[in-house]
Amino acid sequence: MTLTENLNRPGAHVLHEQHTQFSRESGVTVSGGNYLAGTVLGRITDSGDYTQLNPGADDGSGVAVAVLFSAVDASDGGKPGTINDLATLYDDRLLVWPEGITEEQKATAIDQLRAAQQKVRSY
């Protein structure tokens, strides 16, 4: 099945989550780009900012820890955003992975999300 309708609406990638106050964090700082809802995120250790997963990076952004709930344009610097970071089930077809990510890196990131009590369902 190909999904084509309104794919970037907030939370479109979420299949299930616990109560929103449990599964989401609002007001976190997202930086480094113009990100779509469903972008898989790492967290920069020094600043605490969330940014798109960057496999192989050694600044903390190389570890998948959360998924962006709704789009954020942080091209010009850190902006507030909402993430899912706990007890959430995602639809892999609607997650936004970094360009050029390998299947091995993606599998590692899915394992990292699982270790953070999040699950990715593939169809």
Chimera marker file (.cmm) of the C-alpha trace (Angstrom):
<marker_set name="trace">
<marker id="1" x="0.000" y="0.000" z="0.000" r="1" g="1" b="0" radius="0.5"/>
<marker id="2" x="1.309" y="3.459" z="-0.893" r="1" g="1" b="0" radius="0.5"/>
<marker id="3" x="0.440" y="6.294" z="1.457" r="1" g="1" b="0" radius="0.5"/>
<marker id="4" x="0.059" y="9.642" z="-0.289" r="1" g="1" b="0" radius="0.5"/>
<marker id="5" x="-2.546" y="11.758" z="1.487" r="1" g="1" b="0" radius="0.5"/>
<marker id="6" x="-1.571" y="14.466" z="3.991" r="1" g="1" b="0" radius="0.5"/>
<marker id="7" x="1.563" y="12.661" z="5.112" r="1" g="1" b="0" radius="0.5"/>
<marker id="8" x="3.157" y="15.574" z="6.981" r="1" g="1" b="0" radius="0.5"/>
<marker id="9" x="0.340" y="16.410" z="9.347" r="1" g="1" b="0" radius="0.5"/>
<marker id="10" x="1.341" y="16.410" z="13.021" r="1" g="1" b="0" radius="0.5"/>
<marker id="11" x="1.393" y="12.895" z="14.414" r="1" g="1" b="0" radius="0.5"/>
<marker id="12" x="0.603" y="11.142" z="11.123" r="1" g="1" b="0" radius="0.5"/>
<marker id="13" x="3.499" y="8.764" z="11.838" r="1" g="1" b="0" radius="0.5"/>
<marker id="14" x="2.141" y="7.775" z="15.282" r="1" g="1" b="0" radius="0.5"/>
<marker id="15" x="0.176" y="4.520" z="15.353" r="1" g="1" b="0" radius="0.5"/>
<marker id="16" x="-0.292" y="4.537" z="19.122" r="1" g="1" b="0" radius="0.5"/>
<marker id="17" x="0.954" y="6.461" z="22.135" r="1" g="1" b="0" radius="0.5"/>
<marker id="18" x="0.231" y="6.603" z="25.823" r="1" g="1" b="0" radius="0.5"/>
<marker id="19" x="-1.483" y="9.739" z="27.092" r="1" g="1" b="0" radius="0.5"/>
<marker id="20" x="0.056" y="12.745" z="25.316" r="1" g="1" b="0" radius="0.5"/>
<marker id="21" x="1.420" y="14.154" z="28.569" r="1" g="1" b="0" radius="0.5"/>
<marker id="22" x="3.313" y="10.896" z="29.038" r="1" g="1" b="0" radius="0.5"/>
<marker id="23" x="4.547" y="10.194" z="25.492" r="1" g="1" b="0" radius="0.5"/>
<marker id="24" x="5.370" y="13.740" z="24.360" r="1" g="1" b="0" radius="0.5"/>
<marker id="25" x="7.632" y="16.563" z="25.430" r="1" g="1" b="0" radius="0.5"/>
<marker id="26" x="6.697" y="20.076" z="24.331" r="1" g="1" b="0" radius="0.5"/>
<marker id="27" x="8.957" y="23.088" z="24.182" r="1" g="1" b="0" radius="0.5"/>
<marker id="28" x="12.162" y="21.170" z="23.513" r="1" g="1" b="0" radius="0.5"/>
<marker id="29" x="14.738" y="22.926" z="21.363" r="1" g="1" b="0" radius="0.5"/>
<marker id="30" x="15.104" y="21.636" z="17.826" r="1" g="1" b="0" radius="0.5"/>
<marker id="31" x="17.969" y="22.976" z="15.726" r="1" g="1" b="0" radius="0.5"/>
<marker id="32" x="19.828" y="22.519" z="12.483" r="1" g="1" b="0" radius="0.5"/>
<marker id="33" x="17.266" y="22.367" z="9.712" r="1" g="1" b="0" radius="0.5"/>
<marker id="34" x="13.749" y="22.470" z="8.362" r="1" g="1" b="0" radius="0.5"/>
<marker id="35" x="12.271" y="19.220" z="9.655" r="1" g="1" b="0" radius="0.5"/>
<marker id="36" x="9.061" y="17.428" z="8.767" r="1" g="1" b="0" radius="0.5"/>
<marker id="37" x="6.775" y="15.688" z="11.239" r="1" g="1" b="0" radius="0.5"/>
<marker id="38" x="8.119" y="12.181" z="11.761" r="1" g="1" b="0" radius="0.5"/>
<marker id="39" x="11.807" y="13.132" z="11.563" r="1" g="1" b="0" radius="0.5"/>
<marker id="40" x="13.913" y="10.723" z="13.617" r="1" g="1" b="0" radius="0.5"/>
<marker id="41" x="15.992" y="12.731" z="16.093" r="1" g="1" b="0" radius="0.5"/>
<marker id="42" x="19.207" y="12.513" z="18.042" r="1" g="1" b="0" radius="0.5"/>
<marker id="43" x="20.141" y="14.838" z="20.895" r="1" g="1" b="0" radius="0.5"/>
<marker id="44" x="23.313" y="16.919" z="20.879" r="1" g="1" b="0" radius="0.5"/>
<marker id="45" x="25.069" y="16.246" z="24.164" r="1" g="1" b="0" radius="0.5"/>
<marker id="46" x="26.605" y="19.698" z="24.729" r="1" g="1" b="0" radius="0.5"/>
<marker id="47" x="23.528" y="21.823" z="23.983" r="1" g="1" b="0" radius="0.5"/>
<marker id="48" x="20.689" y="19.398" z="24.703" r="1" g="1" b="0" radius="0.5"/>
<marker id="49" x="19.129" y="20.381" z="21.360" r="1" g="1" b="0" radius="0.5"/>
<marker id="50" x="17.362" y="17.771" z="19.259" r="1" g="1" b="0" radius="0.5"/>
<marker id="51" x="18.390" y="17.484" z="15.620" r="1" g="1" b="0" radius="0.5"/>
<marker id="52" x="17.932" y="15.029" z="12.792" r="1" g="1" b="0" radius="0.5"/>
<marker id="53" x="19.603" y="11.699" z="13.458" r="1" g="1" b="0" radius="0.5"/>
<marker id="54" x="23.144" y="11.701" z="12.088" r="1" g="1" b="0" radius="0.5"/>
<marker id="55" x="24.454" y="8.113" z="12.123" r="1" g="1" b="0" radius="0.5"/>
<marker id="56" x="28.117" y="7.977" z="13.008" r="1" g="1" b="0" radius="0.5"/>
<marker id="57" x="28.215" y="11.426" z="14.628" r="1" g="1" b="0" radius="0.5"/>
<marker id="58" x="29.948" y="11.577" z="17.999" r="1" g="1" b="0" radius="0.5"/>
<marker id="59" x="28.112" y="14.627" z="19.399" r="1" g="1" b="0" radius="0.5"/>
<marker id="60" x="25.063" y="12.663" z="20.579" r="1" g="1" b="0" radius="0.5"/>
<marker id="61" x="23.067" y="13.128" z="17.364" r="1" g="1" b="0" radius="0.5"/>
<marker id="62" x="24.197" y="9.701" z="16.189" r="1" g="1" b="0" radius="0.5"/>
<marker id="63" x="21.825" y="7.979" z="18.620" r="1" g="1" b="0" radius="0.5"/>
<marker id="64" x="18.085" y="7.880" z="17.825" r="1" g="1" b="0" radius="0.5"/>
<marker id="65" x="16.203" y="9.058" z="20.930" r="1" g="1" b="0" radius="0.5"/>
<marker id="66" x="12.948" y="10.650" z="19.742" r="1" g="1" b="0" radius="0.5"/>
<marker id="67" x="10.711" y="11.483" z="16.778" r="1" g="1" b="0" radius="0.5"/>
<marker id="68" x="9.459" y="14.957" z="15.907" r="1" g="1" b="0" radius="0.5"/>
<marker id="69" x="5.686" y="15.136" z="16.394" r="1" g="1" b="0" radius="0.5"/>
<marker id="70" x="5.082" y="18.158" z="14.136" r="1" g="1" b="0" radius="0.5"/>
<marker id="71" x="7.166" y="20.073" z="11.608" r="1" g="1" b="0" radius="0.5"/>
<marker id="72" x="9.706" y="22.643" z="12.825" r="1" g="1" b="0" radius="0.5"/>
<marker id="73" x="11.721" y="25.072" z="10.714" r="1" g="1" b="0" radius="0.5"/>
<marker id="74" x="14.892" y="25.517" z="12.742" r="1" g="1" b="0" radius="0.5"/>
<marker id="75" x="17.044" y="26.506" z="9.775" r="1" g="1" b="0" radius="0.5"/>
<marker id="76" x="17.944" y="29.837" z="11.395" r="1" g="1" b="0" radius="0.5"/>
<marker id="77" x="18.602" y="28.472" z="14.885" r="1" g="1" b="0" radius="0.5"/>
<marker id="78" x="16.946" y="26.630" z="17.711" r="1" g="1" b="0" radius="0.5"/>
<marker id="79" x="13.142" y="26.632" z="17.756" r="1" g="1" b="0" radius="0.5"/>
<marker id="80" x="10.657" y="25.051" z="20.166" r="1" g="1" b="0" radius="0.5"/>
<marker id="81" x="9.179" y="21.766" z="19.087" r="1" g="1" b="0" radius="0.5"/>
<marker id="82" x="7.213" y="18.760" z="20.287" r="1" g="1" b="0" radius="0.5"/>
<marker id="83" x="8.666" y="15.269" z="20.253" r="1" g="1" b="0" radius="0.5"/>
<marker id="84" x="7.574" y="11.754" z="21.102" r="1" g="1" b="0" radius="0.5"/>
<marker id="85" x="10.220" y="10.234" z="23.326" r="1" g="1" b="0" radius="0.5"/>
<marker id="86" x="8.484" y="7.458" z="25.280" r="1" g="1" b="0" radius="0.5"/>
<marker id="87" x="5.822" y="4.738" z="24.906" r="1" g="1" b="0" radius="0.5"/>
<marker id="88" x="5.055" y="5.401" z="21.238" r="1" g="1" b="0" radius="0.5"/>
<marker id="89" x="4.472" y="3.091" z="18.273" r="1" g="1" b="0" radius="0.5"/>
<marker id="90" x="5.455" y="4.527" z="14.856" r="1" g="1" b="0" radius="0.5"/>
<marker id="91" x="4.597" y="3.646" z="11.253" r="1" g="1" b="0" radius="0.5"/>
<marker id="92" x="7.964" y="3.220" z="9.510" r="1" g="1" b="0" radius="0.5"/>
<marker id="93" x="6.464" y="4.329" z="6.199" r="1" g="1" b="0" radius="0.5"/>
<marker id="94" x="5.890" y="7.807" z="7.648" r="1" g="1" b="0" radius="0.5"/>
<marker id="95" x="9.156" y="8.307" z="9.512" r="1" g="1" b="0" radius="0.5"/>
<marker id="96" x="11.682" y="10.710" z="7.999" r="1" g="1" b="0" radius="0.5"/>
<marker id="97" x="15.154" y="9.207" z="7.972" r="1" g="1" b="0" radius="0.5"/>
<marker id="98" x="18.374" y="11.035" z="7.063" r="1" g="1" b="0" radius="0.5"/>
<marker id="99" x="19.211" y="11.026" z="3.389" r="1" g="1" b="0" radius="0.5"/>
<marker id="100" x="21.653" y="8.244" z="2.580" r="1" g="1" b="0" radius="0.5"/>
<marker id="101" x="21.020" y="6.192" z="5.727" r="1" g="1" b="0" radius="0.5"/>
<marker id="102" x="21.958" y="2.565" z="5.178" r="1" g="1" b="0" radius="0.5"/>
<marker id="103" x="19.733" y="-0.363" z="6.117" r="1" g="1" b="0" radius="0.5"/>
<marker id="104" x="22.233" y="-1.301" z="8.839" r="1" g="1" b="0" radius="0.5"/>
<marker id="105" x="22.192" y="2.234" z="10.283" r="1" g="1" b="0" radius="0.5"/>
<marker id="106" x="18.396" y="2.278" z="10.157" r="1" g="1" b="0" radius="0.5"/>
<marker id="107" x="18.208" y="-1.065" z="11.967" r="1" g="1" b="0" radius="0.5"/>
<marker id="108" x="20.565" y="0.302" z="14.635" r="1" g="1" b="0" radius="0.5"/>
<marker id="109" x="18.421" y="3.438" z="15.019" r="1" g="1" b="0" radius="0.5"/>
<marker id="110" x="15.264" y="1.322" z="15.363" r="1" g="1" b="0" radius="0.5"/>
<marker id="111" x="17.029" y="-0.686" z="18.091" r="1" g="1" b="0" radius="0.5"/>
<marker id="112" x="18.004" y="2.577" z="19.816" r="1" g="1" b="0" radius="0.5"/>
<marker id="113" x="14.403" y="3.786" z="19.760" r="1" g="1" b="0" radius="0.5"/>
<marker id="114" x="13.318" y="0.418" z="21.131" r="1" g="1" b="0" radius="0.5"/>
<marker id="115" x="15.807" y="0.783" z="23.995" r="1" g="1" b="0" radius="0.5"/>
<marker id="116" x="14.125" y="4.146" z="24.702" r="1" g="1" b="0" radius="0.5"/>
<marker id="117" x="10.738" y="2.363" z="24.953" r="1" g="1" b="0" radius="0.5"/>
<marker id="118" x="9.585" y="3.298" z="21.466" r="1" g="1" b="0" radius="0.5"/>
<marker id="119" x="8.735" y="0.891" z="18.671" r="1" g="1" b="0" radius="0.5"/>
<marker id="120" x="8.782" y="1.112" z="14.877" r="1" g="1" b="0" radius="0.5"/>
<marker id="121" x="6.314" y="-1.056" z="12.968" r="1" g="1" b="0" radius="0.5"/>
<marker id="122" x="7.189" y="-1.955" z="9.370" r="1" g="1" b="0" radius="0.5"/>
<marker id="123" x="4.524" y="-2.908" z="6.843" r="1" g="1" b="0" radius="0.5"/>
<link id1="1" id2="2" r="1" g="1" b="0" radius="0.2"/>
<link id1="2" id2="3" r="1" g="1" b="0" radius="0.2"/>
<link id1="3" id2="4" r="1" g="1" b="0" radius="0.2"/>
<link id1="4" id2="5" r="1" g="1" b="0" radius="0.2"/>
<link id1="5" id2="6" r="1" g="1" b="0" radius="0.2"/>
<link id1="6" id2="7" r="1" g="1" b="0" radius="0.2"/>
<link id1="7" id2="8" r="1" g="1" b="0" radius="0.2"/>
<link id1="8" id2="9" r="1" g="1" b="0" radius="0.2"/>
<link id1="9" id2="10" r="1" g="1" b="0" radius="0.2"/>
<link id1="10" id2="11" r="1" g="1" b="0" radius="0.2"/>
<link id1="11" id2="12" r="1" g="1" b="0" radius="0.2"/>
<link id1="12" id2="13" r="1" g="1" b="0" radius="0.2"/>
<link id1="13" id2="14" r="1" g="1" b="0" radius="0.2"/>
<link id1="14" id2="15" r="1" g="1" b="0" radius="0.2"/>
<link id1="15" id2="16" r="1" g="1" b="0" radius="0.2"/>
<link id1="16" id2="17" r="1" g="1" b="0" radius="0.2"/>
<link id1="17" id2="18" r="1" g="1" b="0" radius="0.2"/>
<link id1="18" id2="19" r="1" g="1" b="0" radius="0.2"/>
<link id1="19" id2="20" r="1" g="1" b="0" radius="0.2"/>
<link id1="20" id2="21" r="1" g="1" b="0" radius="0.2"/>
<link id1="21" id2="22" r="1" g="1" b="0" radius="0.2"/>
<link id1="22" id2="23" r="1" g="1" b="0" radius="0.2"/>
<link id1="23" id2="24" r="1" g="1" b="0" radius="0.2"/>
<link id1="24" id2="25" r="1" g="1" b="0" radius="0.2"/>
<link id1="25" id2="26" r="1" g="1" b="0" radius="0.2"/>
<link id1="26" id2="27" r="1" g="1" b="0" radius="0.2"/>
<link id1="27" id2="28" r="1" g="1" b="0" radius="0.2"/>
<link id1="28" id2="29" r="1" g="1" b="0" radius="0.2"/>
<link id1="29" id2="30" r="1" g="1" b="0" radius="0.2"/>
<link id1="30" id2="31" r="1" g="1" b="0" radius="0.2"/>
<link id1="31" id2="32" r="1" g="1" b="0" radius="0.2"/>
<link id1="32" id2="33" r="1" g="1" b="0" radius="0.2"/>
<link id1="33" id2="34" r="1" g="1" b="0" radius="0.2"/>
<link id1="34" id2="35" r="1" g="1" b="0" radius="0.2"/>
<link id1="35" id2="36" r="1" g="1" b="0" radius="0.2"/>
<link id1="36" id2="37" r="1" g="1" b="0" radius="0.2"/>
<link id1="37" id2="38" r="1" g="1" b="0" radius="0.2"/>
<link id1="38" id2="39" r="1" g="1" b="0" radius="0.2"/>
<link id1="39" id2="40" r="1" g="1" b="0" radius="0.2"/>
<link id1="40" id2="41" r="1" g="1" b="0" radius="0.2"/>
<link id1="41" id2="42" r="1" g="1" b="0" radius="0.2"/>
<link id1="42" id2="43" r="1" g="1" b="0" radius="0.2"/>
<link id1="43" id2="44" r="1" g="1" b="0" radius="0.2"/>
<link id1="44" id2="45" r="1" g="1" b="0" radius="0.2"/>
<link id1="45" id2="46" r="1" g="1" b="0" radius="0.2"/>
<link id1="46" id2="47" r="1" g="1" b="0" radius="0.2"/>
<link id1="47" id2="48" r="1" g="1" b="0" radius="0.2"/>
<link id1="48" id2="49" r="1" g="1" b="0" radius="0.2"/>
<link id1="49" id2="50" r="1" g="1" b="0" radius="0.2"/>
<link id1="50" id2="51" r="1" g="1" b="0" radius="0.2"/>
<link id1="51" id2="52" r="1" g="1" b="0" radius="0.2"/>
<link id1="52" id2="53" r="1" g="1" b="0" radius="0.2"/>
<link id1="53" id2="54" r="1" g="1" b="0" radius="0.2"/>
<link id1="54" id2="55" r="1" g="1" b="0" radius="0.2"/>
<link id1="55" id2="56" r="1" g="1" b="0" radius="0.2"/>
<link id1="56" id2="57" r="1" g="1" b="0" radius="0.2"/>
<link id1="57" id2="58" r="1" g="1" b="0" radius="0.2"/>
<link id1="58" id2="59" r="1" g="1" b="0" radius="0.2"/>
<link id1="59" id2="60" r="1" g="1" b="0" radius="0.2"/>
<link id1="60" id2="61" r="1" g="1" b="0" radius="0.2"/>
<link id1="61" id2="62" r="1" g="1" b="0" radius="0.2"/>
<link id1="62" id2="63" r="1" g="1" b="0" radius="0.2"/>
<link id1="63" id2="64" r="1" g="1" b="0" radius="0.2"/>
<link id1="64" id2="65" r="1" g="1" b="0" radius="0.2"/>
<link id1="65" id2="66" r="1" g="1" b="0" radius="0.2"/>
<link id1="66" id2="67" r="1" g="1" b="0" radius="0.2"/>
<link id1="67" id2="68" r="1" g="1" b="0" radius="0.2"/>
<link id1="68" id2="69" r="1" g="1" b="0" radius="0.2"/>
<link id1="69" id2="70" r="1" g="1" b="0" radius="0.2"/>
<link id1="70" id2="71" r="1" g="1" b="0" radius="0.2"/>
<link id1="71" id2="72" r="1" g="1" b="0" radius="0.2"/>
<link id1="72" id2="73" r="1" g="1" b="0" radius="0.2"/>
<link id1="73" id2="74" r="1" g="1" b="0" radius="0.2"/>
<link id1="74" id2="75" r="1" g="1" b="0" radius="0.2"/>
<link id1="75" id2="76" r="1" g="1" b="0" radius="0.2"/>
<link id1="76" id2="77" r="1" g="1" b="0" radius="0.2"/>
<link id1="77" id2="78" r="1" g="1" b="0" radius="0.2"/>
<link id1="78" id2="79" r="1" g="1" b="0" radius="0.2"/>
<link id1="79" id2="80" r="1" g="1" b="0" radius="0.2"/>
<link id1="80" id2="81" r="1" g="1" b="0" radius="0.2"/>
<link id1="81" id2="82" r="1" g="1" b="0" radius="0.2"/>
<link id1="82" id2="83" r="1" g="1" b="0" radius="0.2"/>
<link id1="83" id2="84" r="1" g="1" b="0" radius="0.2"/>
<link id1="84" id2="85" r="1" g="1" b="0" radius="0.2"/>
<link id1="85" id2="86" r="1" g="1" b="0" radius="0.2"/>
<link id1="86" id2="87" r="1" g="1" b="0" radius="0.2"/>
<link id1="87" id2="88" r="1" g="1" b="0" radius="0.2"/>
<link id1="88" id2="89" r="1" g="1" b="0" radius="0.2"/>
<link id1="89" id2="90" r="1" g="1" b="0" radius="0.2"/>
<link id1="90" id2="91" r="1" g="1" b="0" radius="0.2"/>
<link id1="91" id2="92" r="1" g="1" b="0" radius="0.2"/>
<link id1="92" id2="93" r="1" g="1" b="0" radius="0.2"/>
<link id1="93" id2="94" r="1" g="1" b="0" radius="0.2"/>
<link id1="94" id2="95" r="1" g="1" b="0" radius="0.2"/>
<link id1="95" id2="96" r="1" g="1" b="0" radius="0.2"/>
<link id1="96" id2="97" r="1" g="1" b="0" radius="0.2"/>
<link id1="97" id2="98" r="1" g="1" b="0" radius="0.2"/>
<link id1="98" id2="99" r="1" g="1" b="0" radius="0.2"/>
<link id1="99" id2="100" r="1" g="1" b="0" radius="0.2"/>
<link id1="100" id2="101" r="1" g="1" b="0" radius="0.2"/>
<link id1="101" id2="102" r="1" g="1" b="0" radius="0.2"/>
<link id1="102" id2="103" r="1" g="1" b="0" radius="0.2"/>
<link id1="103" id2="104" r="1" g="1" b="0" radius="0.2"/>
<link id1="104" id2="105" r="1" g="1" b="0" radius="0.2"/>
<link id1="105" id2="106" r="1" g="1" b="0" radius="0.2"/>
<link id1="106" id2="107" r="1" g="1" b="0" radius="0.2"/>
<link id1="107" id2="108" r="1" g="1" b="0" radius="0.2"/>
<link id1="108" id2="109" r="1" g="1" b="0" radius="0.2"/>
<link id1="109" id2="110" r="1" g="1" b="0" radius="0.2"/>
<link id1="110" id2="111" r="1" g="1" b="0" radius="0.2"/>
<link id1="111" id2="112" r="1" g="1" b="0" radius="0.2"/>
<link id1="112" id2="113" r="1" g="1" b="0" radius="0.2"/>
<link id1="113" id2="114" r="1" g="1" b="0" radius="0.2"/>
<link id1="114" id2="115" r="1" g="1" b="0" radius="0.2"/>
<link id1="115" id2="116" r="1" g="1" b="0" radius="0.2"/>
<link id1="116" id2="117" r="1" g="1" b="0" radius="0.2"/>
<link id1="117" id2="118" r="1" g="1" b="0" radius="0.2"/>
<link id1="118" id2="119" r="1" g="1" b="0" radius="0.2"/>
<link id1="119" id2="120" r="1" g="1" b="0" radius="0.2"/>
<link id1="120" id2="121" r="1" g="1" b="0" radius="0.2"/>
<link id1="121" id2="122" r="1" g="1" b="0" radius="0.2"/>
<link id1="122" id2="123" r="1" g="1" b="0" radius="0.2"/>
</marker_set>
